């Protein structure tokens, strides 16, 4: 584990640049190292994390084998329903499953055999090749919050999200050094017709960021639109041969996949694009109240859903996803940052490694209504277990508030600071001569201090992570500056960033092609709002 | 790792009750299990944690051996100063060290040879035997904040602490289920003369709590007073043969032990009481700016200081302590919750295990001035790494604010909720038939929900940790209740607890003996305020 700069340099991945992809954004070594140690800012981008530490594990071989055997029993005896999708049922029947109505029963080993074609790791390409990410192995990728219909805006109002908010979160994610991915539904722009908003959302990711992004999953034709737009951006042949979009395919737990998700999964898998098969679990409602029971059901659902993508197209990238929460047995509300979801995440990560699939869980989750101490405790607990579990793709890594109902600007800025800390934590301990610092210890000696010694002088700029949010000044100075709490400093920072945002360059012909496509698609159908 | 209730029952430890120790507080199994899953409340006490999971580690064998070799070099070539203590120097000379002035140089292996007499684990007895704690091995003990001269009171004022505040924090720690230890200087009662306040402080721990506690270290005679009072409480013979007080012996880093700390260490080691030898490190000031350099110096200082206790009395309990922080290279202020101190804590824990000593680090540390999101992020980051490192004794586990300058009532209540979550997390995953929940999965089946199923009904009361601070209600309900942030709920809870506090019973003769002793000692000297 002798340190090298390898984990930090991230030489980029995959094939060569092509139309629509810019060469911009290659990081110089010094800027990268500086960015790695600070909250950073626009332009100082970090590559995705390459972990050097072994994941923390909560189950031993005996426990894992027990859960795997139980999941096999669930798959065989209880089965999983694939609803309102005759094609899916036919595929399963052809594959040797026992299909009774919409209920599919899986002979022991069938799902795992099918999953042998799924890659353990793959590259999701960005239009800026320096922003492409590895998904799987020892890589960890942070993506923003996904799904909230509301925002907490910078005036402190809780209101429905708009396309303007959507673009703002894409811009902030583009600027954030420790966010490696532009995400998907960073908020739900409810001011745009429901059948057309996916066009504006996908375009925002393409135009206002150069990081990799997620596609629409709310209807098969919207998934088709996503793939069509990706072909305009990346070129048709490149999209046929590479993964450029990753997509959230939630199970309808317990033990159901519905028409909508199956439809989107089929479109993406056929196009060789990635699916994240995720049981969305509020334990006690969608799964048993116990950790082992939840893990059993999660494993069964993922094995069935992920194997389905391989029936559609062997070799299509697919992730083992787990959204773990529990519910308050008093109010029925979801709870976050508590011990049980952490145990589920750790255990699911172990099961995913054994299944040979990249893993998605966690984020910066909280049930708090505001960016207060509850939000921070819960988010930090979730994020620490997410990273230490060895999670490969971390959705909701920044901006999540109120159980996922709200995208918060302030929370987003606080969370990205935490993500920077996690990225620094995942670097190897420097055991070089400079890291050992024996010269410094000799130079300073007993009873003195290291503030001015030559080793400190040579290293202080990059020695410690520098938070963009924390106030570490004296009480007196903090008081003189207005006694600001963390969320107030985050508010200021979000405003500064949005004021200074500059869009990454995009080929004018490609932009025109995207705008034309969107206009034609919008014209082709009347507005729908439900 | 098949689950049993063993980790939770904590049958108590050590010898039989004696005068001054009460039999009160033995926990019923059901109450204990309930307490283990909730924020709990007065009376529902938890035994110290017995971890079942392997600690998370950040250094491999090669890295650890390198740091150990470097520490040996520091001990031999640079040496450690033992200042203003001729007896200490004489002891080292007799033991074979190379003493030049006040600088002690240690032949390779000397410190480790001396440390062979130090116990890897020991019991610290409480006057209530059910509250006695194991220190070492897979045990983790949470103790409150130590040292702040200021408090943030329940009216929101930041002011000097008083003996009334001191008693309040002792009472809250007594009531908190997830606090296993009464701690020491829970705040500095500056309204009591500096040469007498230790008497009131030690008495407060003895009278207002029945949990184990810490002794005075600010002067050798105050350490003697602590031991004398312990003998009144526990009986002289019991104290001679058992450890009843644990004491914080800070190194004056870099590489110095001073007269005050050496004086207290000698008193306690001679009395077979426990010392926590702790380099107090703000990296960049008291140690090199690098993780490996800091670990090297920490190891050298601890080996020298801990070995010294074995010179005084072979077999006296001693801990490997590490207080890890870094400093802002802009302002010089200490920073907390950042990646580098976490890496130091993880690494130091590994070094302590290899040295065969119980380990102390971490807590719920923050530089924030108020109980806001900064405080929570930083505390959660520190606490998560503290627990996952396998720390045995966790000082500052609750109430720490503003870099240790302030004891906060609100923060205390928020932190103990987090400690409860950590304690739940450390329990084994339940892999019993009930934990596997196959009956529940069969009963519910695809497309239904688990809210009303018989397995949920049978388990819901203890299934999930129930936070005492988090608000998980709907936005609408939260708004109707006044839009309270977490610290406001914590404030209410602290007031409720202090209103309902009831002192544990104490034998009237013992109380009289303690009061008499304190009165005589106070009369024997004039008040001093500096």
Interface residues (C-beta under 8 A of the other chain):
Chain A: X1 X2 X53 X54 X56 X57 X58 X59 X60 X62 X63 X66 X67 X70 X73 X74 X77 X78 X79 X80 X81 X103 X158 X252 X254 X255 X256 X283 X284 X285 X286 X287 X288 X289 X290 X291 X292 X293 X294 X296 X297 X326 X327 X328 X329 X330 X331 X332 X333 X334 X335 X337 X338 X339 X340 X342 X343 X347 X367 X368 X369 X370 X371 X372 X373 X374 X375 X376 X377 X378 X379 X380 X381 X384 X385 X388 X402 X403 X405 X414 X418 X421 X422 X424 X425 X429 X430 X431 X434 X435 X436 X437 X438 X440 X441 X442 X444 X445 X446 X447 X448 X449 X450 X451 X455 X456 X459 X460 X461 X463 X464 X465 X466 X467 X469 X470 X471 X472 X473 X474 X475 X478 X479 X483 X485 X486 X487 X490
Chain B: X1 X2 X53 X54 X56 X57 X58 X59 X60 X62 X63 X66 X67 X70 X73 X74 X77 X78 X79 X80 X81 X103 X158 X252 X254 X255 X256 X283 X284 X285 X286 X287 X288 X289 X290 X291 X292 X293 X294 X296 X297 X326 X327 X328 X329 X330 X331 X332 X333 X334 X335 X337 X338 X339 X340 X342 X343 X347 X367 X368 X369 X370 X371 X372 X373 X374 X375 X376 X377 X378 X379 X380 X381 X384 X385 X388 X402 X403 X405 X414 X418 X421 X422 X424 X425 X429 X430 X431 X434 X435 X436 X437 X438 X440 X441 X442 X444 X445 X446 X447 X448 X449 X450 X451 X455 X456 X459 X460 X461 X463 X464 X465 X466 X467 X469 X470 X471 X472 X473 X474 X475 X478 X479 X483 X485 X486 X487 X490
